[in-house]
Each structure stands twice: as C-alpha cells, then as structure tokens.
Amino acid sequence: MKVHHLNCGTMRSLVAPLICHVLLIETDGGLALVDTGFGLRDIAAPAQRLGMIRHLNRPVLDSEETAAHQVERLGFRRDDVRHIVLTHFDSDHIGGLSDFPDAQVHLTSAEAAGALSPSSGQERSRYRPVQWAHHPNLVEHGADGETWRGFAAAEELTGIAPGIVLIPLPGHTRGHAAVAVDAGEHWVLHAGDAFFHRNTLDGGSVPAALRVQEAAIAHDRARVRDNHARLAELHQRGDPDLAIICAHDPVLFEQMRG
C-alpha cells in the first residue's frame, strides 16, 4: 500500500508548534485515512465546532491543509475515500469527517461510548457533537484480537485492506487507539496522541508545558505513562522495518515526508 503523510492542521499552540499528522492510504479498494485533522466546516465555523480549546491550540485553519483538498490535489476525488480509521474522537482528529460523509468510520467501541455517551465532565467537555451531526457511518471494533509486536488485542482491519491494524491504547481518551499500516518496506505505527513529543521515545527532554498539557487532558494518566513506556521500549528495540509517529510532532512529520 502506498502511504501519504499529510499535515491537516498546523497549530500555533501557546505550548509548542503542533501539526495534525494524517495518513492517506491507497488500497486496492479505494482510499483510507487515519484521522482527518481539521475540516472545511471547522474553518467555516471554528467557534461552534472547536470550542474554547482553539484559543490554546490556535489552529491556522487553512482550507488548503484539509484532507479534502489534499486528496484532490493528489488527483483523487473525495468519494474515493471509503474508510477513515480514527485514533480517537477529539476535535482536531475528526473535524474532516463531514468532508467524507459516505466513508465508513472505524474506531474502538470504548471511544464511541466515551464520545456518544460521556460519563464524566471531562468527556462531556472534550468532545464536540456538532462535528458528527451529519451522522457518519460508525464501525465499532472491540478489544479482541491477536498480538502485534507485543501489543495485545490488535485487530487487523481486513475489511479495509490487509496490513491495517487497530491497536487499543487507552489513556489519552477512554478508547484511544494506535493504527499500524504496512507501507511495503516498513510499517508505520501512528500512535495518535499516545505521546506528544518525539523525545518520549528516546528518553530525551520533553518541553515542560507540553508535558503539563498532555497530563491535564488525559483520561487516565497512569495508562498514558504506561503507553509511553511501551512505545519507548518498542522504539529502543530498533526494529528496522518500523517507524513510530504521533499526531502532533512536526519533526516526526517532516522525517516521514522525507
């Protein structure tokens, strides 16, 4: 499968420069996205769709950065996007869902429950129901499956294509997941918001303000720390056929584009 790395949301955050790292995958059955970043409707109505967090993250909201426009610039149609696999339901990851209204949207059952039936004040405040008011076709996946490089209960999404694997990594949100994609000569593990900064993987220094933000918005801080340790261990193992990325680190994004 051919994998394109897209930035679908530059953010001039007060904490650190951030982007929205989205994968566009060419499969035999059409296109698939991993996350969407911000969408065209977010640009048209940011206060309604993004809420107060936009004042912290300060998204640029450039229509040319939307997945919709980038798909078209690559020579495809929007309706060629048949599937969208979500790491989680936060606004900067699902804003573009409404730009692909006919796509099947894959996520963990736990994340669907957290977004659609929030059980805490944090869940009620973090999710933006207006972003799924178009009633997307949600396809929920449980926590059952086989192991993948040490992660339990990974599910290969063969209904999309062989080589796309959904890996539950709760912590940042109730049903957060990573998505592994077989890009041919190597695998790309898109860890979503399981970590925010590249130095989490190699034990280097992470900007203090970014650590504070990551902890403040975590659904379960203990699980976030556990995910950090598991991903760092996998990175330090040095598998030559594996690249680990996250959603918001601009340096990792440029490395993958290169």
C-alpha positions in Angstrom: 0.0 0.0 0.0 1.2 3.5 -0.8 1.0 5.8 2.2 1.0 9.6 2.0 1.8 11.8 5.0 -0.4 14.8 5.3 -0.4 17.8 7.7 -4.1 18.5 8.1 -3.9 21.2 10.7 -1.0 23.5 11.6 -1.4 24.8 15.2 0.5 27.8 16.6 -0.1 26.5 20.0 0.8 28.5 23.1 2.5 25.3 24.3 4.6 24.3 21.3 4.3 24.2 17.5 2.0 21.4 16.5 0.5 19.8 13.4 -2.2 17.2 12.7 -0.4 14.2 11.1 -2.8 12.3 8.9 -2.1 9.2 6.8 -3.7 8.7 3.4 -3.5 5.1 2.3 -4.0 3.9 -1.3 -5.6 0.4 -1.1 -7.0 -1.9 -3.8 -10.5 -1.0 -2.6 -10.1 2.8 -2.6 -8.5 5.3 -0.2 -8.4 5.2 3.6 -7.5 7.9 6.0 -6.0 7.6 9.5 -7.6 10.6 11.3 -8.7 13.6 9.4 -7.4 16.7 11.1 -9.5 19.8 10.8 -12.1 20.0 8.1 -13.8 22.6 5.9 -16.7 23.1 8.3 -14.3 23.7 11.1 -12.8 26.6 9.1 -16.3 28.0 8.3 -17.5 27.9 12.0 -14.5 27.5 14.4 -16.2 28.8 17.5 -19.1 26.4 17.2 -17.2 23.3 16.1 -13.9 23.6 18.0 -14.9 25.5 21.2 -12.6 27.2 23.6 -9.6 24.9 23.1 -8.9 26.7 19.8 -7.6 29.6 21.9 -4.9 27.3 23.3 -4.1 25.4 20.2 -4.6 28.3 17.8 -5.2 26.3 14.6 -4.3 28.1 11.4 -7.5 26.7 9.7 -6.2 26.9 6.2 -8.5 25.2 3.7 -5.5 24.0 1.6 -4.4 21.9 4.6 -7.7 20.0 4.8 -7.6 16.3 3.9 -10.4 17.1 1.4 -8.3 19.5 -0.6 -5.1 17.4 -0.3 -6.9 14.3 -1.6 -8.0 16.3 -4.6 -4.5 17.7 -5.2 -3.2 14.2 -5.4 -5.6 13.5 -8.3 -8.3 11.7 -6.4 -12.0 12.5 -5.7 -13.3 12.9 -2.1 -15.6 10.0 -2.6 -12.6 7.8 -3.3 -12.1 7.9 0.5 -14.0 4.8 1.5 -12.7 4.3 5.1 -11.5 6.5 7.9 -9.7 4.9 10.9 -9.7 7.1 14.0 -7.2 7.1 16.8 -9.8 8.9 18.9 -12.7 11.4 18.7 -11.0 14.7 19.8 -11.9 17.7 17.6 -8.5 18.0 15.9 -8.7 14.4 14.8 -12.3 14.2 13.4 -13.0 17.7 12.1 -12.8 16.4 8.5 -15.3 13.6 8.9 -18.0 15.7 7.4 -15.9 16.2 4.2 -16.2 12.5 3.5 -19.8 11.8 4.5 -20.1 8.4 2.8 -16.9 6.9 4.3 -17.1 4.2 6.9 -15.6 5.5 10.2 -13.7 2.9 12.2 -13.0 3.3 15.9 -12.9 1.3 19.2 -16.2 0.6 20.9 -14.8 2.3 24.0 -14.1 5.5 22.2 -17.5 5.5 20.6 -19.0 5.1 24.1 -16.9 7.9 25.5 -17.9 10.3 22.8 -21.6 9.4 22.3 -22.4 8.6 25.9 -19.9 10.6 28.0 -19.8 9.6 31.7 -17.7 12.4 33.1 -17.4 16.1 32.9 -14.1 15.8 31.1 -15.7 13.6 28.4 -18.6 16.0 28.1 -16.3 19.0 27.6 -13.7 17.5 25.3 -16.0 16.1 22.5 -17.8 18.3 20.0 -21.1 16.6 18.9 -21.6 19.2 16.1 -18.7 17.6 14.3 -20.7 14.4 13.8 -24.1 15.9 13.4 -24.0 14.6 9.8 -24.4 11.1 11.3 -21.3 9.3 10.0 -21.4 5.6 9.4 -19.5 4.4 12.6 -18.0 0.9 12.6 -17.0 -0.1 16.1 -14.3 -2.5 17.0 -13.8 -4.3 20.3 -10.7 -5.1 22.3 -10.4 -8.6 21.0 -7.7 -9.8 18.5 -4.2 -11.1 18.2 -0.9 -9.6 19.4 1.1 -7.2 17.3 4.7 -6.6 18.3 3.9 -7.0 21.9 0.6 -5.3 22.0 -2.4 -7.5 22.9 -5.7 -7.5 21.2 -4.7 -5.9 17.9 -7.3 -6.2 15.2 -6.3 -6.3 11.5 -9.0 -4.4 9.6 -9.2 -6.8 6.6 -12.5 -5.3 5.6 -10.5 -2.2 4.5 -7.3 -4.0 3.4 -4.7 -6.5 4.8 -2.0 -4.6 6.6 -4.1 -2.0 8.5 -4.2 -2.9 12.2 -6.1 -1.2 15.0 -4.4 -1.4 18.4 -6.2 -0.2 21.5 -4.1 2.2 23.6 -6.5 3.7 26.1 -5.2 6.5 28.3 -5.4 9.8 26.4 -9.1 9.0 26.0 -11.2 6.1 27.1 -10.9 4.3 23.8 -7.8 5.8 22.2 -6.0 3.5 19.7 -2.9 3.4 17.6 -3.1 2.4 13.9 -0.3 0.3 12.2 0.0 0.4 8.4 2.1 -1.9 6.2 3.7 0.6 3.8 5.7 -2.1 2.0 9.3 -1.8 3.0 8.3 -0.8 6.5 5.4 -0.4 8.9 4.2 2.9 10.1 2.7 2.9 13.7 0.6 6.0 14.0 0.2 6.3 17.8 -2.2 9.2 17.7 -2.0 11.1 21.0 -0.4 8.3 23.0 2.6 10.6 23.1 3.0 14.2 22.1 6.8 14.7 21.5 9.5 12.6 19.8 11.7 12.6 22.9 9.2 10.5 24.7 10.5 7.6 22.7 14.2 8.0 23.4 14.2 9.4 26.9 15.2 12.9 25.9 13.7 16.1 27.3 10.1 16.9 26.6 9.1 20.6 26.9 7.5 21.1 30.3 4.5 23.0 29.0 3.7 20.1 26.6 4.0 17.5 29.5 1.6 19.6 31.5 -0.9 19.8 28.7 -0.6 16.1 28.0 -1.3 15.2 31.6 -4.1 17.8 32.0 -6.2 16.4 29.2 -5.5 12.7 29.8 -8.4 10.4 30.6 -6.1 8.1 32.6 -2.6 9.4 33.4 -1.3 6.1 34.6 -2.2 4.5 31.3 -0.6 7.4 29.4 2.6 6.7 31.3 2.4 3.0 30.6 1.8 3.7 26.9 4.9 6.0 27.0 7.0 3.1 28.4 5.7 0.5 26.0 6.2 2.7 22.9 9.7 3.7 24.1 10.6 0.1 24.6 9.4 -0.7 21.1 11.4 2.2 19.7 14.5 1.4 21.5 14.3 -2.2 20.3 15.3 -0.7 16.9 13.2 -2.8 14.5 14.5 -1.6 11.1 11.1 -2.1 9.5 9.1 0.1 11.9 8.6 3.8 12.1 6.7 5.2 15.2 4.9 8.5 14.8 2.4 10.6 16.7 -0.2 13.0 15.7 1.3 16.3 16.6 5.1 16.3 16.4 6.2 18.4 13.4 9.7 17.0 13.3 8.5 13.4 13.0 6.1 14.5 10.3 9.0 16.1 8.3 11.1 13.0 8.8 8.4 10.7 7.4 7.7 13.0 4.4 11.4 13.0 3.6 
